[in-house]
Amino acid sequence: MQPIVNGIKKQYRACLKMERVNLNSKTRWHELIGPIGSPEFVLLDLSNQIIHRWIGLTEKEEFTQVMNSVCGS
């Protein structure tokens, strides 16, 4: 997943901020998104509301389809 995540991070850096959250760490992010699996990816809006959630192995196209609509690409 790391190569896909790195590519997405680079492709969408102008409109999205990416942050890695450890599933086992009790942080404010853990409280906010309530992770339920690994790997898991959550897209939040500016008010920290969940826009989309991906769980498990995910293809790049699954990410880009949603992120293109958010970033206007």
C-alpha positions as CSV (number, residue, x, y, z in Angstrom):
1,M,0.0,0.0,0.0
2,Q,2.9,2.4,0.7
3,P,3.7,3.0,-3.0
4,I,0.1,3.8,-3.7
5,V,-0.2,6.1,-0.7
6,N,3.0,7.9,-1.6
7,G,1.8,8.5,-5.2
8,I,-1.6,9.8,-4.0
9,K,0.1,12.0,-1.4
10,K,2.2,13.5,-4.2
11,Q,-0.7,13.8,-6.7
12,Y,-3.1,15.5,-4.4
13,R,-0.8,17.5,-2.1
14,A,-2.2,20.8,-3.4
15,C,-5.7,20.1,-2.1
16,L,-5.4,17.3,0.5
17,K,-3.3,16.9,3.7
18,M,-2.4,13.3,4.6
19,E,-1.6,12.1,8.0
20,R,-0.7,8.7,9.2
21,V,-2.5,7.5,12.3
22,N,-1.4,4.4,14.3
23,L,-4.4,2.1,14.8
24,N,-3.2,1.2,18.3
25,S,-2.5,4.8,19.6
26,K,-5.2,6.5,21.5
27,T,-5.0,9.9,19.9
28,R,-7.6,12.5,19.0
29,W,-7.5,11.0,15.5
30,H,-8.3,7.6,16.9
31,E,-11.3,9.1,18.8
32,L,-12.4,11.0,15.7
33,I,-12.4,8.2,13.1
34,G,-12.8,5.1,15.3
35,P,-10.6,2.9,13.2
36,I,-12.1,-0.6,12.5
37,G,-9.5,-2.3,10.4
38,S,-6.0,-2.3,8.9
39,P,-5.1,-1.0,6.5
40,E,-7.8,1.7,6.7
41,F,-8.0,5.1,5.0
42,V,-10.4,7.9,5.9
43,L,-11.1,11.1,4.0
44,L,-12.3,13.9,6.2
45,D,-13.6,17.3,5.2
46,L,-12.4,20.6,6.8
47,S,-14.8,20.1,9.7
48,N,-13.5,16.6,10.4
49,Q,-16.6,14.8,9.1
50,I,-15.9,11.6,7.3
51,I,-16.4,11.9,3.5
52,H,-15.3,8.4,2.6
53,R,-13.7,5.3,4.3
54,W,-11.7,2.6,2.6
55,I,-10.9,-0.6,4.5
56,G,-8.4,-3.3,3.5
57,L,-6.3,-3.5,0.4
58,T,-7.4,-0.8,-1.9
59,E,-6.5,-0.1,-5.6
60,K,-5.3,3.4,-6.5
61,E,-8.3,3.9,-8.8
62,E,-10.6,3.5,-5.8
63,F,-8.9,6.4,-4.1
64,T,-8.5,8.6,-7.2
65,Q,-12.2,8.3,-8.1
66,V,-13.2,9.9,-4.8
67,M,-10.3,12.3,-4.5
68,N,-10.8,13.7,-8.0
69,S,-14.4,14.6,-7.1
70,V,-13.2,16.3,-3.9
71,C,-10.2,18.1,-5.6
72,G,-12.1,19.0,-8.7
73,S,-9.7,17.1,-11.0
